[in-house]
């Protein structure tokens, strides 16, 4: 039987995942990072164990085209919700696990097999990303305080986080030093400023996306030239319903939850670093008062 292109990319994706899982069982270089999460260090940056040196470094060789969609974000910033909104706009296949692969989990050898148009996402620093070639770039950013809180909650499995917490203070300091997965949040988005300033790309915030999903869907439809998908209220709210139903059991989309585990001194540390990196830039006031103590 002839193997189609679609079958080939699925087969390659599964094979790569199994290969990495097997490799992780014998890799002595894996180390516990902040919160005791296993991480793999590649060129001084800590990555989750789904990444290998080969998959990360080969990401630059991924071939993008003008019709491809490329999501760029940082861990725990709502990229799965955004992915599902886009897939619902495109074809309704929100449950297709092979749509929107994270490029650094597979590398160029697998991703380049994917049939066009490609729908891809990444948490990599832009310097490690493939040449964009005028593809449709969407950047998603979240308040760093909520990012820290969400990362800490996920790795510690603590649903009831209350301050003061020595463990959280240690995790926050690791985050500020760029020692948590994917490195420094602030450098990550500072390097993205030229892309954010480019009017051909779309910037969304986690806060906007979760608080006004209708506006987010409308913005995405316009950006992706999918006006017909939201041309009437019935179509629009059908998408809202599908996305909401798919996500409500999997994610806790909350804003300003960081106050559960921060004290005022810890909050100030984030404020100071945010100002150092973004004062005078397009990101300076992006979170309005959502970072205020």
Secondary structure, DSSP 8 states (H G I E B T S, - for coil): ----HHHHHHHHHHHHHHHHHHHHTT-TT-EE-GGG-EEEEETTEEEETT--HHHHHGGGG----TT-EEEE--TTSSHHHHHHHHHHHHTS-TT-TTSSEEGGGT-HHHHTTS-SS-EEEE-S-GGGS---TT-EEEEEE--HHHHHHHHHHHHHT-SS--S--HHHHHHHHHHHTT-STTS-HHHHHHTTHHHHH-TTSEEEEHHHHHH-HHHHHHHHHHHTT-GGGGSSHHHHHHHHHHHHHHHTTT----SSGGGGT--HHHHHHHHHHHHHHHTTSTTTTTTTTTT--
